Amino acid sequence: MKSIIGRKMGMTEVFAPDGTMYPVTVIEILPNLIVGKKTMERDGYEALRVGYEDKPARLLNKPEKGVYDKANLPTKANLYELKGDEIYGKQIGETLTAALFATGEVVDVIGHNKGHGYSGTIKKYHHHIGPKGHGSGYHRHIGSLANNGRDNNRVIPGKKMSGHWGPEQVTIHNVTIVESNPEKGYILVKGGVPGPRKAIVMLRTAVKTQFKKPEVKPLVDLTPAPEAPAEEAKGE
């Protein structure tokens, strides 16, 4: 198992030479700098502490800055823990890049969905709206809280009511990697992933059994060809 941190940049579509179109999410994968290790003897579990994206030391507080001073490494903006037996052998000071995952692999994407603030049940759970005619003034309220004669002294736990909607952690299972490009520092995954643009997401090895390996065709290379050098002017 392995995992890495990236940033969701948005969605687009890419094509194979035969015309097959893949709707993909672009995930920027900057080098994940390993700044520490969690050990079984000291912490009760094994994990890597990684920093993501550069940030000046003057903008960090003392506890955050102390993590990087202890390892004698440049400061980062975000600090995360990654688990996986395939990456635990890495040492402090090394980095994880997009080369960790290959094209065609199946991964889970973990992120936080969009925050919608305080929302009603119609928006949050798609409940039906109340009647709008014949003098009704009950349009977007929660509706009846009756329990059909059972436990009428309380509201049964789990009742769908209005309240805060997101941001909550969401895991999308079995997402196919359409392209992994370590040189340019990005990974294309098929379909959408949770969170708004610029949201931090985690990619990890899929934990659910794969009964059929997905087929990913090579993509069309749209990189413009380098311009040919201009011919030297002929002498008279």
Buried (B, 14 or more C-beta within 10 A) or exposed (E): EBBBBBBBBEBEEBEBEEEEEBEBBBBBBBBBBBBBBBEEEEEEEBBBBBBBBEBEEEEBEEEBBEBBEEBEBEBBBEBBBBBBEEBBEBEBEBEBBBEBBEBBBBBBBBBBBEEEEEBBBBEBEEBEEEEEEEEEEEEEBBBEEEEEEEEEEEEEEEEEEBEEBBBEEBEBEBBBBBBBEBEEBBBBBBBBBBBEEEBBBBBBBBEEEEEEEBEBBEBEEEEEEEEEEEEEEEEE
